[in-house]
Amino acid sequence: MGLLKGEHEEKIEAYIRTHFPGGIPAFGADALRFTFASLASFSRTLSFDLSRCEGYRNFCNKLWNATRFVLMNTEGGDCGLDERVPVELSYVDRWIVSQLQRVEAEVEKGFAEYRFDNVASAIYRFVWDEYCDWYVELAKVQLQNPDEAVQRGTRRTLLRVLETALRLAHPVIPFITEELWHKVAPLAGRKGETIMRAPYPRSQPERIDPAAERDMAVLKELTNAARNLRSEAKVPPKDRVALVLTEPPETSEPRTTTAGVSSLARLSDLQHVNALPETDSPVAMVGNSRLMLRIEVDPAAERVRISKEIARVKGEITKCKAKLANASFVERAPSQVVEQERKRLTEFETMLIKLEEQLEKLTAPT
């Protein structure tokens, strides 16, 4: 059984035959390498899980698709290679460059300490979380800016950060990075026959930008708060809604913040107000700022919805009361189960009061 413990041989063989009658599926050499790198800790026993291989295969797909997006939006465009032509970098651009310096230092430290698991984790977080999920999405907004200098700066940042990330990840996932690098490197102004001979990235601490990182932290907090409000209000993903907020957190570029949050949280409008409307809508907090969605509803449809919800909650209250009125249940069930049932009853009764208040407001004459 190779590196497997001998005493586990029969159990593992039976498991494989049962769960993989047609053989273990292939996930690709890069995904397998990434998996083993992520497991390369100081532990003497490794828990290998095929779902991790699948996760790192998804990472490779994510990197491939992000590169396709970058190429589609940079090939044939002005990518800022001519240093004499002005470029304008937003705090979003400066933030991703700053994060790149931090991850380069983290990867260098991981290699020096032979902590390949930390190397894999740092690369994964930067590429997936920071570059793909945040920067690429915000770059879509900036590429629509009519200012050519902003577009030029965005294209240049997209390419240079991606090209560096490919070199950074090459020791872990060599095949996909080699393939993608040949397409990205020329547009980023880097020449060479192979990524293997390109210099390995080194952190430049002077390019770390704390101000841009603070601004980006505000944008992230506002976006996440708005998304949570959408989820709580059960707003369909395709619908755009307005958001109002008090005391908006300060950033160096308010327009960049507003445009970014509006795009990522799918807002139709983002309006600053002195006080939030007096409604029962959920409120989120970001620093001293209070946020609320402004959703226009059809009163008749909302009355029908609330009436149905009231009927459902009343049914749950009836069930809870019936259980708690059953002496056999109260005496024989574990105390924590009985307490949980009492807690559910209290929550449903509180919910019913709120729903009835909402329905009364909708039915009251205006």
C-alpha positions as a Markdown table, in Angstrom:
| # | Residue | x | y | z |
|---|---|---|---|---|
| 1 | Met | 0.0 | 0.0 | 0.0 |
| 2 | Gly | 3.0 | 2.3 | -0.4 |
| 3 | Leu | 3.0 | 5.1 | 2.2 |
| 4 | Leu | -0.2 | 3.9 | 3.8 |
| 5 | Lys | -0.1 | 2.3 | 7.2 |
| 6 | Gly | 0.0 | -1.5 | 6.9 |
| 7 | Glu | -2.7 | -2.1 | 9.5 |
| 8 | His | -5.1 | 0.0 | 7.3 |
| 9 | Glu | -4.5 | -1.9 | 4.1 |
| 10 | Glu | -7.6 | -4.1 | 4.1 |
| 11 | Lys | -9.9 | -1.4 | 5.2 |
| 12 | Ile | -8.6 | 1.0 | 2.6 |
| 13 | Glu | -8.8 | -1.6 | -0.2 |
| 14 | Ala | -12.4 | -2.4 | 0.6 |
| 15 | Tyr | -13.2 | 1.4 | 0.7 |
| 16 | Ile | -11.7 | 2.0 | -2.7 |
| 17 | Arg | -13.4 | -1.0 | -4.3 |
| 18 | Thr | -16.8 | 0.1 | -2.9 |
| 19 | His | -16.6 | 3.9 | -3.6 |
| 20 | Phe | -14.5 | 3.8 | -6.8 |
| 21 | Pro | -15.5 | 0.7 | -8.8 |
| 22 | Gly | -14.3 | 2.3 | -12.0 |
| 23 | Gly | -11.0 | 3.6 | -10.5 |
| 24 | Ile | -10.1 | 6.8 | -8.8 |
| 25 | Pro | -10.9 | 9.8 | -11.0 |
| 26 | Ala | -8.1 | 11.9 | -12.4 |
| 27 | Phe | -7.8 | 15.5 | -11.2 |
| 28 | Gly | -4.7 | 16.5 | -13.1 |
| 29 | Ala | -1.0 | 16.7 | -12.2 |
| 30 | Asp | -1.2 | 20.3 | -11.0 |
| 31 | Ala | -4.1 | 19.7 | -8.7 |
| 32 | Leu | -2.4 | 16.6 | -7.2 |
| 33 | Arg | 0.9 | 18.6 | -6.7 |
| 34 | Phe | -1.1 | 21.4 | -5.0 |
| 35 | Thr | -2.8 | 18.9 | -2.7 |
| 36 | Phe | 0.5 | 17.3 | -1.6 |
| 37 | Ala | 2.0 | 20.8 | -1.1 |
| 38 | Ser | -0.9 | 21.8 | 1.1 |
| 39 | Leu | -0.4 | 18.6 | 3.2 |
| 40 | Ala | 3.4 | 19.1 | 3.6 |
| 41 | Ser | 3.3 | 20.1 | 7.3 |
| 42 | Phe | 5.4 | 18.8 | 10.1 |
| 43 | Ser | 2.7 | 16.2 | 11.0 |
| 44 | Arg | 3.9 | 12.6 | 10.7 |
| 45 | Thr | 0.4 | 11.4 | 9.6 |
| 46 | Leu | -1.3 | 13.0 | 6.6 |
| 47 | Ser | -5.1 | 12.7 | 6.1 |
| 48 | Phe | -5.4 | 12.5 | 2.3 |
| 49 | Asp | -8.8 | 13.4 | 1.0 |
| 50 | Leu | -9.8 | 13.4 | -2.7 |
| 51 | Ser | -12.1 | 16.3 | -2.1 |
| 52 | Arg | -9.0 | 18.4 | -1.6 |
| 53 | Cys | -7.7 | 17.3 | -5.0 |
| 54 | Glu | -11.1 | 18.4 | -6.5 |
| 55 | Gly | -10.8 | 21.8 | -4.7 |
| 56 | Tyr | -7.3 | 22.5 | -6.1 |
| 57 | Arg | -8.6 | 21.4 | -9.6 |
| 58 | Asn | -11.2 | 24.1 | -9.1 |
| 59 | Phe | -8.5 | 26.5 | -8.2 |
| 60 | Cys | -6.7 | 25.7 | -11.5 |
| 61 | Asn | -10.0 | 26.3 | -13.4 |
| 62 | Lys | -10.5 | 29.6 | -11.6 |
| 63 | Leu | -6.9 | 30.7 | -12.5 |
| 64 | Trp | -7.6 | 29.7 | -16.2 |
| 65 | Asn | -10.9 | 31.6 | -16.3 |
| 66 | Ala | -9.4 | 34.7 | -14.7 |
| 67 | Thr | -6.6 | 34.6 | -17.3 |
| 68 | Arg | -9.1 | 34.3 | -20.1 |
| 69 | Phe | -10.9 | 37.4 | -18.7 |
| 70 | Val | -7.7 | 39.4 | -18.5 |
| 71 | Leu | -6.6 | 38.4 | -22.0 |
| 72 | Met | -10.1 | 39.3 | -23.4 |
| 73 | Asn | -9.8 | 42.8 | -21.9 |
| 74 | Thr | -6.1 | 43.5 | -22.6 |
| 75 | Glu | -5.2 | 42.0 | -26.0 |
| 76 | Gly | -5.3 | 44.8 | -28.5 |
| 77 | Gly | -5.6 | 47.5 | -25.8 |
| 78 | Asp | -3.2 | 50.0 | -24.3 |
| 79 | Cys | -1.7 | 48.1 | -21.4 |
| 80 | Gly | 0.5 | 50.9 | -20.2 |
| 81 | Leu | 3.8 | 49.5 | -21.5 |
| 82 | Asp | 5.0 | 52.9 | -22.6 |
| 83 | Glu | 6.1 | 54.5 | -19.3 |
| 84 | Arg | 5.9 | 58.0 | -20.9 |
| 85 | Val | 2.1 | 57.7 | -21.2 |
| 86 | Pro | 0.3 | 58.6 | -18.0 |
| 87 | Val | -1.7 | 56.0 | -16.0 |
| 88 | Glu | -4.0 | 56.5 | -13.1 |
| 89 | Leu | -4.0 | 53.9 | -10.4 |
| 90 | Ser | -7.0 | 53.8 | -8.0 |
| 91 | Tyr | -6.6 | 52.7 | -4.4 |
| 92 | Val | -8.0 | 49.3 | -5.6 |
| 93 | Asp | -5.0 | 49.0 | -8.0 |
| 94 | Arg | -2.5 | 50.0 | -5.3 |
| 95 | Trp | -4.2 | 47.6 | -2.8 |
| 96 | Ile | -3.7 | 44.5 | -5.0 |
| 97 | Val | -0.1 | 45.5 | -5.7 |
| 98 | Ser | 0.4 | 45.9 | -1.9 |
| 99 | Gln | -1.2 | 42.5 | -1.2 |
| 100 | Leu | 1.1 | 41.0 | -3.8 |
| 101 | Gln | 4.2 | 42.2 | -1.8 |
| 102 | Arg | 2.8 | 40.7 | 1.3 |
| 103 | Val | 2.1 | 37.3 | -0.3 |
| 104 | Glu | 5.6 | 37.2 | -1.9 |
| 105 | Ala | 7.1 | 37.7 | 1.5 |
| 106 | Glu | 4.9 | 35.0 | 3.0 |
| 107 | Val | 5.8 | 32.5 | 0.2 |
| 108 | Glu | 9.5 | 33.3 | 0.6 |
| 109 | Lys | 9.3 | 32.6 | 4.4 |
| 110 | Gly | 7.4 | 29.4 | 3.7 |
| 111 | Phe | 10.1 | 28.1 | 1.4 |
| 112 | Ala | 12.9 | 29.1 | 3.8 |
| 113 | Glu | 11.2 | 27.1 | 6.6 |
| 114 | Tyr | 10.2 | 24.2 | 4.4 |
| 115 | Arg | 6.6 | 24.9 | 5.2 |
| 116 | Phe | 5.2 | 24.1 | 1.7 |
| 117 | Asp | 1.7 | 23.9 | 3.3 |
| 118 | Asn | 2.0 | 27.6 | 4.1 |
| 119 | Val | 3.3 | 28.4 | 0.6 |
| 120 | Ala | 0.3 | 26.6 | -0.9 |
| 121 | Ser | -2.1 | 28.3 | 1.5 |
| 122 | Ala | -0.7 | 31.8 | 0.8 |
| 123 | Ile | -0.8 | 31.4 | -3.0 |
| 124 | Tyr | -4.4 | 30.0 | -2.8 |
| 125 | Arg | -5.7 | 32.8 | -0.7 |
| 126 | Phe | -4.1 | 35.5 | -2.8 |
| 127 | Val | -5.1 | 34.2 | -6.2 |
| 128 | Trp | -8.7 | 33.1 | -5.3 |
| 129 | Asp | -9.7 | 35.5 | -2.6 |
| 130 | Glu | -7.9 | 38.7 | -3.4 |
| 131 | Tyr | -7.2 | 38.7 | -7.1 |
| 132 | Cys | -10.1 | 36.8 | -8.6 |
| 133 | Asp | -12.9 | 37.5 | -6.1 |
| 134 | Trp | -12.1 | 41.1 | -5.4 |
| 135 | Tyr | -9.7 | 42.7 | -7.8 |
| 136 | Val | -10.9 | 41.2 | -11.1 |
| 137 | Glu | -14.5 | 42.1 | -10.2 |
| 138 | Leu | -13.6 | 45.7 | -9.4 |
| 139 | Ala | -11.4 | 45.9 | -12.5 |
| 140 | Lys | -14.6 | 45.2 | -14.5 |
| 141 | Val | -16.0 | 48.5 | -13.1 |
| 142 | Gln | -12.8 | 50.4 | -13.7 |
| 143 | Leu | -12.5 | 49.2 | -17.3 |
| 144 | Gln | -15.9 | 51.0 | -18.0 |
| 145 | Asn | -14.5 | 54.3 | -16.8 |
| 146 | Pro | -14.3 | 56.8 | -19.7 |
| 147 | Asp | -10.9 | 58.0 | -18.5 |
| 148 | Glu | -8.3 | 56.3 | -20.7 |
| 149 | Ala | -5.6 | 56.7 | -18.0 |
| 150 | Val | -7.8 | 54.7 | -15.5 |
| 151 | Gln | -8.4 | 52.0 | -18.1 |
| 152 | Arg | -4.7 | 51.9 | -18.9 |
| 153 | Gly | -3.8 | 51.6 | -15.3 |
| 154 | Thr | -6.3 | 48.8 | -14.7 |
| 155 | Arg | -5.1 | 46.8 | -17.7 |
| 156 | Arg | -1.5 | 47.2 | -16.6 |
| 157 | Thr | -2.2 | 46.1 | -13.0 |
| 158 | Leu | -4.3 | 43.2 | -14.2 |
| 159 | Leu | -1.5 | 41.9 | -16.3 |
| 160 | Arg | 1.5 | 42.6 | -14.1 |
| 161 | Val | -0.1 | 41.1 | -11.0 |
| 162 | Leu | -1.3 | 38.0 | -12.9 |
| 163 | Glu | 2.1 | 37.5 | -14.5 |
| 164 | Thr | 3.8 | 37.7 | -11.1 |
| 165 | Ala | 1.3 | 35.4 | -9.5 |
| 166 | Leu | 1.9 | 32.8 | -12.3 |
| 167 | Arg | 5.7 | 32.9 | -11.5 |
| 168 | Leu | 4.9 | 32.7 | -7.8 |
| 169 | Ala | 2.7 | 29.6 | -8.2 |
| 170 | His | 5.0 | 27.9 | -10.8 |
| 171 | Pro | 6.9 | 25.6 | -8.3 |
| 172 | Val | 3.6 | 24.2 | -7.1 |
| 173 | Ile | 1.6 | 24.1 | -10.3 |
| 174 | Pro | 4.1 | 24.1 | -13.1 |
| 175 | Phe | 2.1 | 23.0 | -16.1 |
| 176 | Ile | -0.9 | 25.4 | -16.1 |
| 177 | Thr | 1.4 | 28.3 | -15.1 |
| 178 | Glu | 3.8 | 27.6 | -18.0 |
| 179 | Glu | 0.9 | 27.5 | -20.5 |
| 180 | Leu | -0.8 | 30.7 | -19.2 |
| 181 | Trp | 2.5 | 32.6 | -18.8 |
| 182 | His | 3.3 | 32.4 | -22.5 |
| 183 | Lys | 0.1 | 34.3 | -23.2 |
| 184 | Val | 0.3 | 36.8 | -20.4 |
| 185 | Ala | 4.0 | 37.6 | -20.2 |
| 186 | Pro | 4.3 | 39.5 | -23.6 |
| 187 | Leu | 1.3 | 41.7 | -22.8 |
| 188 | Ala | 2.9 | 42.5 | -19.4 |
| 189 | Gly | 6.2 | 43.4 | -21.0 |
| 190 | Arg | 8.2 | 40.4 | -19.9 |
| 191 | Lys | 10.2 | 38.3 | -22.3 |
| 192 | Gly | 11.6 | 34.8 | -22.1 |
| 193 | Glu | 11.5 | 31.3 | -23.5 |
| 194 | Thr | 10.0 | 29.7 | -20.5 |
| 195 | Ile | 8.6 | 30.7 | -17.1 |
| 196 | Met | 11.2 | 28.3 | -15.5 |
| 197 | Arg | 14.0 | 30.7 | -16.3 |
| 198 | Ala | 12.1 | 33.9 | -15.4 |
| 199 | Pro | 13.2 | 35.4 | -12.1 |
| 200 | Tyr | 11.3 | 34.3 | -9.0 |
| 201 | Pro | 9.2 | 37.1 | -7.5 |
| 202 | Arg | 10.7 | 38.9 | -4.5 |
| 203 | Ser | 8.7 | 41.2 | -2.2 |
| 204 | Gln | 9.3 | 45.0 | -2.4 |
| 205 | Pro | 8.3 | 46.4 | 1.0 |
| 206 | Glu | 8.4 | 49.9 | -0.3 |
| 207 | Arg | 5.4 | 49.1 | -2.5 |
| 208 | Ile | 3.2 | 48.1 | 0.5 |
| 209 | Asp | 0.5 | 50.8 | 0.7 |
| 210 | Pro | -1.3 | 50.9 | 4.2 |
| 211 | Ala | -3.6 | 53.8 | 3.0 |
| 212 | Ala | -4.9 | 51.8 | 0.1 |
| 213 | Glu | -5.3 | 48.7 | 2.3 |
| 214 | Arg | -7.4 | 50.8 | 4.7 |
| 215 | Asp | -9.6 | 52.1 | 1.9 |
| 216 | Met | -10.1 | 48.6 | 0.5 |
| 217 | Ala | -11.0 | 47.3 | 3.9 |
| 218 | Val | -13.8 | 49.9 | 4.0 |
| 219 | Leu | -15.0 | 48.9 | 0.5 |
| 220 | Lys | -15.1 | 45.2 | 1.6 |
| 221 | Glu | -17.0 | 45.9 | 4.8 |
| 222 | Leu | -19.6 | 48.0 | 3.0 |
| 223 | Thr | -20.0 | 45.3 | 0.2 |
| 224 | Asn | -20.3 | 42.4 | 2.7 |
| 225 | Ala | -22.8 | 44.4 | 4.8 |
| 226 | Ala | -24.9 | 45.2 | 1.7 |
| 227 | Arg | -24.8 | 41.5 | 0.6 |
| 228 | Asn | -25.9 | 40.3 | 4.0 |
| 229 | Leu | -28.8 | 42.8 | 4.0 |
| 230 | Arg | -29.8 | 41.4 | 0.6 |
| 231 | Ser | -29.6 | 37.9 | 1.8 |
| 232 | Glu | -31.7 | 38.7 | 5.0 |
| 233 | Ala | -34.3 | 40.4 | 2.9 |
| 234 | Lys | -34.3 | 37.5 | 0.4 |
| 235 | Val | -33.7 | 39.8 | -2.6 |
| 236 | Pro | -33.2 | 37.7 | -5.8 |
| 237 | Pro | -29.6 | 37.9 | -7.0 |
| 238 | Lys | -30.6 | 39.3 | -10.4 |
| 239 | Asp | -32.5 | 42.3 | -8.8 |
| 240 | Arg | -30.9 | 45.6 | -8.1 |
| 241 | Val | -32.0 | 47.5 | -5.0 |
| 242 | Ala | -31.2 | 50.9 | -3.4 |
| 243 | Leu | -29.1 | 51.3 | -0.3 |
| 244 | Val | -29.2 | 54.2 | 2.1 |
| 245 | Leu | -26.6 | 54.9 | 4.8 |
| 246 | Thr | -25.7 | 57.4 | 7.4 |
| 247 | Glu | -22.2 | 58.8 | 8.1 |
| 248 | Pro | -20.5 | 56.9 | 5.2 |
| 249 | Pro | -17.0 | 55.8 | 6.1 |
| 250 | Glu | -14.3 | 57.9 | 4.6 |
| 251 | Thr | -12.0 | 56.7 | 1.8 |
| 252 | Ser | -9.5 | 58.6 | -0.3 |
| 253 | Glu | -11.7 | 58.1 | -3.5 |
| 254 | Pro | -15.4 | 58.2 | -2.6 |
| 255 | Arg | -16.4 | 57.7 | -6.3 |
| 256 | Thr | -14.3 | 54.5 | -6.5 |
| 257 | Thr | -15.9 | 53.2 | -3.3 |
| 258 | Thr | -19.4 | 54.0 | -4.4 |
| 259 | Ala | -18.9 | 52.4 | -7.9 |
| 260 | Gly | -17.3 | 49.3 | -6.4 |
| 261 | Val | -19.9 | 48.7 | -3.7 |
| 262 | Ser | -22.8 | 49.4 | -6.1 |
| 263 | Ser | -21.4 | 46.9 | -8.6 |
| 264 | Leu | -20.4 | 44.1 | -6.2 |
| 265 | Ala | -23.6 | 44.3 | -4.1 |
| 266 | Arg | -25.8 | 44.9 | -7.1 |
| 267 | Leu | -27.2 | 48.2 | -6.0 |
| 268 | Ser | -29.4 | 50.5 | -8.1 |
| 269 | Asp | -28.5 | 53.5 | -5.9 |
| 270 | Leu | -26.3 | 54.2 | -2.9 |
| 271 | Gln | -27.5 | 57.3 | -1.1 |
| 272 | His | -26.2 | 59.1 | 1.9 |
| 273 | Val | -28.9 | 60.3 | 4.4 |
| 274 | Asn | -28.9 | 62.1 | 7.8 |
| 275 | Ala | -31.3 | 59.5 | 9.3 |
| 276 | Leu | -32.6 | 56.1 | 8.2 |
| 277 | Pro | -36.3 | 55.7 | 7.3 |
| 278 | Glu | -38.5 | 54.6 | 10.2 |
| 279 | Thr | -39.2 | 51.0 | 9.0 |
| 280 | Asp | -38.8 | 47.5 | 10.2 |
| 281 | Ser | -36.1 | 46.7 | 7.6 |
| 282 | Pro | -32.9 | 45.2 | 8.9 |
| 283 | Val | -30.0 | 47.6 | 9.6 |
| 284 | Ala | -26.3 | 46.8 | 9.3 |
| 285 | Met | -23.4 | 48.6 | 10.9 |
| 286 | Val | -20.0 | 49.5 | 9.4 |
| 287 | Gly | -18.1 | 51.6 | 11.9 |
| 288 | Asn | -20.4 | 54.5 | 12.8 |
| 289 | Ser | -22.3 | 54.1 | 9.6 |
| 290 | Arg | -25.8 | 52.5 | 9.6 |
| 291 | Leu | -27.0 | 50.8 | 6.3 |
| 292 | Met | -30.5 | 49.8 | 5.2 |
| 293 | Leu | -31.9 | 48.6 | 1.9 |
| 294 | Arg | -34.7 | 50.7 | 0.4 |
| 295 | Ile | -37.0 | 48.2 | -1.2 |
| 296 | Glu | -40.3 | 49.3 | -2.9 |
| 297 | Val | -43.0 | 46.7 | -2.3 |
| 298 | Asp | -46.5 | 46.1 | -3.7 |
| 299 | Pro | -48.7 | 46.6 | -0.6 |
| 300 | Ala | -51.3 | 44.0 | -1.8 |
| 301 | Ala | -48.6 | 41.4 | -2.5 |
| 302 | Glu | -46.9 | 42.1 | 0.8 |
| 303 | Arg | -50.1 | 41.6 | 2.7 |
| 304 | Val | -50.7 | 38.2 | 1.1 |
| 305 | Arg | -47.1 | 37.2 | 1.9 |
| 306 | Ile | -47.3 | 38.3 | 5.5 |
| 307 | Ser | -50.7 | 36.6 | 6.0 |
| 308 | Lys | -49.2 | 33.3 | 4.8 |
| 309 | Glu | -46.2 | 33.7 | 7.1 |
| 310 | Ile | -48.6 | 34.5 | 10.0 |
| 311 | Ala | -50.5 | 31.3 | 9.3 |
| 312 | Arg | -47.3 | 29.3 | 9.2 |
| 313 | Val | -46.0 | 30.7 | 12.4 |
| 314 | Lys | -49.3 | 30.1 | 14.2 |
| 315 | Gly | -49.1 | 26.5 | 13.1 |
| 316 | Glu | -45.6 | 26.2 | 14.6 |
| 317 | Ile | -46.8 | 27.8 | 17.8 |
| 318 | Thr | -49.7 | 25.2 | 18.0 |
| 319 | Lys | -47.2 | 22.4 | 17.6 |
| 320 | Cys | -44.8 | 23.7 | 20.3 |
| 321 | Lys | -47.7 | 24.2 | 22.7 |
| 322 | Ala | -49.0 | 20.7 | 22.1 |
| 323 | Lys | -45.6 | 19.2 | 22.8 |
| 324 | Leu | -45.1 | 21.2 | 26.0 |
| 325 | Ala | -48.6 | 20.4 | 27.2 |
| 326 | Asn | -47.7 | 16.7 | 26.8 |
| 327 | Ala | -46.7 | 15.6 | 30.4 |
| 328 | Ser | -45.0 | 12.5 | 29.0 |
| 329 | Phe | -42.7 | 14.6 | 26.7 |
| 330 | Val | -41.8 | 17.1 | 29.4 |
| 331 | Glu | -41.0 | 14.3 | 31.9 |
| 332 | Arg | -39.1 | 11.8 | 29.7 |
| 333 | Ala | -37.3 | 14.0 | 27.2 |
| 334 | Pro | -33.9 | 15.3 | 28.0 |
| 335 | Ser | -34.0 | 18.7 | 29.8 |
| 336 | Gln | -32.1 | 20.4 | 27.0 |
| 337 | Val | -34.6 | 19.2 | 24.4 |
| 338 | Val | -37.5 | 20.5 | 26.5 |
| 339 | Glu | -35.7 | 23.8 | 27.0 |
| 340 | Gln | -35.0 | 24.0 | 23.3 |
| 341 | Glu | -38.7 | 23.6 | 22.6 |
| 342 | Arg | -39.6 | 26.4 | 25.0 |
| 343 | Lys | -37.1 | 28.6 | 23.3 |
| 344 | Arg | -38.6 | 27.8 | 19.9 |
| 345 | Leu | -42.1 | 28.7 | 21.3 |
| 346 | Thr | -40.8 | 32.1 | 22.5 |
| 347 | Glu | -39.1 | 32.9 | 19.2 |
| 348 | Phe | -42.3 | 32.0 | 17.2 |
| 349 | Glu | -44.4 | 34.1 | 19.5 |
| 350 | Thr | -42.1 | 37.1 | 19.1 |
| 351 | Met | -42.0 | 36.6 | 15.4 |
| 352 | Leu | -45.9 | 36.5 | 15.3 |
| 353 | Ile | -46.1 | 39.8 | 17.1 |
| 354 | Lys | -43.7 | 41.5 | 14.6 |
| 355 | Leu | -45.6 | 40.0 | 11.6 |
| 356 | Glu | -49.0 | 41.2 | 13.0 |
| 357 | Glu | -47.6 | 44.7 | 13.5 |
| 358 | Gln | -46.3 | 44.7 | 9.9 |
| 359 | Leu | -49.7 | 43.6 | 8.6 |
| 360 | Glu | -51.5 | 46.2 | 10.7 |
| 361 | Lys | -49.3 | 49.0 | 9.2 |
| 362 | Leu | -50.0 | 47.7 | 5.6 |
| 363 | Thr | -53.8 | 47.6 | 6.2 |
| 364 | Ala | -54.0 | 50.9 | 8.1 |
| 365 | Pro | -55.6 | 53.7 | 6.0 |
| 366 | Thr | -53.1 | 56.3 | 4.8 |
